[in-house]
Amino acid sequence: MTSRTPIFPTRKASAVALLALPLVLAGCSTGAPAADPSPAATGGHVHGISVDPMSTRILLATHDGLFDATSKAPVKISDTIDLMGFTPTGDPTVFYASGHPGPGSTLPNPAGLIRSTDSGKTWAPVSRQGQSDFHALTSTNTGLVAYDGTLLTSPDGTTWTPATAAFTPAVLAGSPTTTVVLATTQNGLQRSTDGGKTWQSNSAAPLMQFAAFAASADKAAIVAAGVAPDGTVYVSTDAGVGWVQTGRISGQVNAITAMEGTPGKPWIWASTTTGVQVSTDGGATFRPATP
């Protein structure tokens, strides 16, 4: 799963205009969320998506909390929290996130790093409460990588160290099974092989707004998926070094996640403003994820 900092304009802008625009950090409010949305409204406020590799349960982290979107009508399963940086771990019951508390929450604002150990139902503070709103966050097999205006790494979620980086990530894409991390930026893809501590620009990669490693239960993740601002879908089979265009997704994408499928063809889920779509052929075609 990936978490995003929306620094890209909408796909209505051309690639040339996109590259000329200044970076803008947005995507969450600075105060508490408003009233709960109707289930149909969650598509417009999704910050992150996760799919359980075993059960294929679909979770949407939104401006108003966590929703189970496995069925056609999403069901809210958490308190009202503006969940930024929603990140799964190697344990299907444990998630990390950040953001802003909603009505009735005892979390500080901003929430800093928070963790759920009951599949997203409840959230507890871990570190940097009142300091950080991590718009981008991911896990690796050496810890966490997060962005709150500074790119930080942590082995345990409590001790944080600035990384060697000078870019603003829209998405940080990692996996609990590897030390490789990808960062999509307005100026191209950045890649780290040491858990986010140091970074190198991948100038050969396409310009992408979203990226996600395909989850693998028994080996290091090397297959990744990416989506450009115009909806073009790309797949990498070498941990983000080389990329191949596979298809295109319609609708404005909010977040993506992926799971290993047949060789070179990961399953890709995308939350869009019209609902969750899924591809089982590496992004060549998409269909609604729920009947």
C-alpha positions in Angstrom: 0.0 0.0 0.0 1.0 3.5 -0.6 0.4 6.7 1.1 0.5 10.0 -0.7 1.3 13.6 -0.5 -0.7 15.1 -3.4 1.9 17.4 -4.9 0.8 16.6 -8.5 -1.9 18.5 -10.3 -4.9 16.7 -11.7 -4.5 14.7 -14.9 -6.2 17.6 -16.8 -2.8 19.3 -16.8 -0.3 18.3 -19.4 3.0 16.8 -18.4 4.8 20.0 -19.3 2.5 22.1 -17.2 2.9 19.6 -14.3 6.6 19.9 -14.3 6.4 23.6 -14.3 4.2 23.9 -11.3 5.6 24.5 -7.8 5.4 21.8 -5.2 2.3 22.1 -3.0 1.7 20.0 0.1 -2.0 19.3 0.6 -4.4 16.5 1.2 -5.5 16.8 4.8 -7.0 19.5 6.9 -5.2 21.2 9.7 -8.1 20.7 12.1 -10.5 17.9 13.0 -12.5 16.2 10.3 -16.1 17.1 9.8 -19.1 14.8 10.1 -18.8 11.2 8.8 -19.4 10.8 5.1 -21.8 8.5 3.5 -20.2 5.3 2.2 -20.4 6.6 -1.4 -18.4 9.7 -0.4 -15.3 8.0 0.8 -13.9 7.8 -2.7 -13.2 11.5 -2.7 -11.3 11.5 0.6 -9.1 8.4 0.4 -5.5 8.8 1.5 -4.5 5.1 1.4 -5.6 1.6 0.5 -4.6 -1.8 1.7 -5.6 -5.3 0.7 -5.0 -8.4 2.9 -3.1 -10.9 0.8 -4.9 -13.8 2.5 -8.5 -12.6 2.7 -8.4 -9.8 0.0 -10.1 -7.6 2.5 -10.0 -4.0 1.2 -9.4 -1.2 3.6 -9.6 2.5 2.8 -7.9 5.1 5.0 -9.9 8.3 4.6 -10.3 11.8 5.9 -13.0 10.5 8.2 -11.4 7.2 9.4 -10.9 3.6 8.2 -13.5 1.9 6.0 -13.8 -1.8 5.1 -14.6 -1.5 1.3 -14.7 -5.3 0.6 -18.4 -5.0 0.0 -20.2 -2.6 -2.3 -21.1 -0.3 0.6 -18.0 0.6 2.6 -18.4 0.1 6.4 -16.6 2.4 8.9 -14.5 0.4 11.3 -12.6 3.1 13.2 -13.1 6.3 15.1 -13.1 9.5 13.1 -9.4 10.3 12.3 -8.0 12.0 9.3 -5.7 9.0 8.5 -2.7 10.1 6.5 0.2 7.8 5.7 -1.8 4.6 6.2 0.8 1.8 6.2 0.4 -2.0 6.5 3.2 -4.2 8.1 4.1 -7.8 8.0 1.4 -8.5 10.5 -2.1 -8.2 9.0 -3.5 -6.9 12.2 -0.9 -4.1 12.6 -1.0 -0.7 10.8 0.7 2.6 11.2 -0.6 6.0 10.2 -0.6 9.7 11.0 -2.9 12.7 10.5 -5.4 14.6 12.7 -7.9 13.4 15.3 -11.6 13.8 14.9 -14.4 14.5 17.4 -14.2 12.4 20.5 -10.6 11.4 19.9 -8.0 11.8 22.7 -5.1 11.9 20.2 -3.1 15.2 20.0 -3.2 17.3 16.9 -1.2 16.5 14.8 -1.3 12.9 15.7 2.3 12.0 15.0 3.0 8.3 14.4 0.0 6.2 15.6 -0.4 2.4 15.5 -3.3 0.0 15.4 -2.9 -3.6 16.6 -6.5 -4.7 16.0 -6.8 -4.4 12.2 -7.4 -0.6 12.3 -10.3 -0.4 14.7 -8.4 1.5 17.4 -5.3 3.7 17.3 -2.7 4.5 19.9 0.2 7.1 19.9 3.7 5.9 19.3 5.9 9.0 18.8 6.1 12.7 17.6 2.6 13.5 19.0 1.9 17.2 18.4 4.9 17.4 16.1 4.4 15.5 12.9 1.7 14.9 10.4 3.3 12.3 8.1 1.8 12.8 4.7 3.9 9.9 3.4 4.8 6.8 5.3 5.9 3.3 4.6 7.5 0.2 6.2 10.5 -1.8 5.3 12.3 -4.8 6.8 14.5 -2.4 8.7 11.8 0.0 10.1 9.8 3.0 8.9 10.3 5.8 6.4 8.2 8.9 6.8 7.9 12.5 5.5 6.5 15.5 7.5 8.5 18.2 5.7 11.7 16.3 6.4 12.4 12.7 5.2 13.0 10.6 8.3 13.8 6.9 9.0 13.2 4.9 12.2 14.1 1.4 13.2 11.3 1.2 15.8 8.9 4.1 15.3 10.2 6.0 18.3 13.7 7.1 17.3 13.9 9.2 14.1 16.9 10.2 11.9 16.9 12.6 9.0 17.6 10.9 5.7 20.0 12.1 3.0 17.4 13.5 0.6 16.4 16.8 -0.9 13.0 16.0 -2.5 9.3 16.1 -1.6 7.7 12.6 -2.0 4.2 12.3 -3.2 4.3 8.6 -2.3 6.7 6.4 -0.3 6.5 2.8 -1.4 8.2 0.1 0.6 7.6 -3.5 1.8 8.3 -5.3 5.1 10.2 -7.9 3.0 12.8 -5.6 1.5 15.1 -2.6 2.1 14.2 -1.0 -1.2 12.0 2.1 -1.1 10.6 4.1 -4.0 9.6 7.7 -3.8 7.5 9.4 -6.5 8.2 13.1 -6.9 7.2 15.8 -9.3 10.7 15.6 -10.8 10.9 11.8 -11.2 11.3 8.6 -9.3 13.8 8.3 -6.4 15.0 4.9 -5.2 16.7 3.8 -2.0 18.3 0.4 -1.3 19.0 0.9 2.4 15.6 1.4 3.9 15.3 5.1 3.0 18.6 6.4 4.5 20.2 7.4 1.1 18.6 7.9 -2.3 19.4 7.9 -6.0 17.4 9.4 -8.8 16.1 6.9 -11.4 16.1 9.2 -14.5 15.1 6.3 -16.8 11.8 5.7 -14.9 8.6 7.3 -16.1 7.0 10.1 -14.2 4.6 8.5 -11.7 2.4 9.9 -9.0 1.7 6.6 -7.3 3.8 3.5 -6.7 3.4 0.3 -4.6 5.4 -2.9 -4.2 3.4 -6.1 -4.9 3.0 -7.9 -1.6 4.7 -11.3 -1.4 4.3 -13.7 1.6 7.4 -15.8 1.1 10.1 -13.7 -0.5 11.5 -10.2 -0.9 9.2 -8.0 -2.9 10.7 -7.1 -6.3 7.6 -6.5 -8.4 6.2 -3.0 -8.3 3.3 -1.1 -9.9 3.1 2.6 -10.7 0.5 5.0 -12.0 1.3 8.3 -13.8 -0.7 11.5 -13.3 -2.7 10.7 -16.5 -3.6 7.2 -15.4 -1.0 5.3 -17.4 0.0 2.1 -15.5 3.6 0.8 -15.3 5.0 -2.4 -13.9 8.6 -3.1 -12.7 10.0 -6.6 -12.1 13.3 -5.6 -10.8 12.4 -3.6 -7.6 11.8 -0.3 -9.4 14.8 0.0 -11.7 13.1 -0.7 -15.1 9.5 -0.1 -15.9 7.1 -1.3 -18.7 3.9 0.4 -19.7 1.0 -2.1 -19.3 -2.3 -0.1 -19.6 -4.3 2.8 -18.3 -6.9 3.4 -15.5 -9.8 5.7 -15.9 -10.9 8.1 -13.2 -8.9 10.2 -10.8 -6.7 7.9 -8.7 -6.3 8.5 -5.0 -4.1 5.6 -3.9 -3.0 2.2 -5.1 -1.8 -1.1 -3.7 -0.6 -4.3 -5.3 -0.1 -8.0 -4.7 2.0 -10.6 -6.5 0.2 -12.5 -9.3 1.4 -14.4 -12.3 5.0 -13.5 -13.3 5.2 -9.9 -14.4 1.5 -9.3 -13.9 0.7 -8.2 -10.3 -2.8 -7.6 -9.1 -3.3 -3.9 -8.7 -6.1 -2.2 -6.7 -6.7 1.6 -7.2 -9.0 3.8 -5.2 -10.5 6.4 -7.5 -13.2 9.0 -7.1 -15.7 6.6 -8.6 -14.8 3.6 -6.4 -12.2 0.9 -6.0 -11.0 -0.8 -9.2 -8.8 -3.9 -9.6 -6.6 -5.3 -12.3 -5.6 -9.0 -12.3 -3.4 -8.7 -15.4 -0.7 -6.3 -14.4 -2.7 -3.1 -15.2 -3.7 -4.0 -18.7 -7.4 -3.9 -17.8 -9.4 -2.7 -14.7 -12.9 -3.6 -13.3 -14.8 -2.6 -10.2 -13.4 -4.4 -7.2 -16.9 -5.1 -5.8 -20.0 -6.4 -7.6 
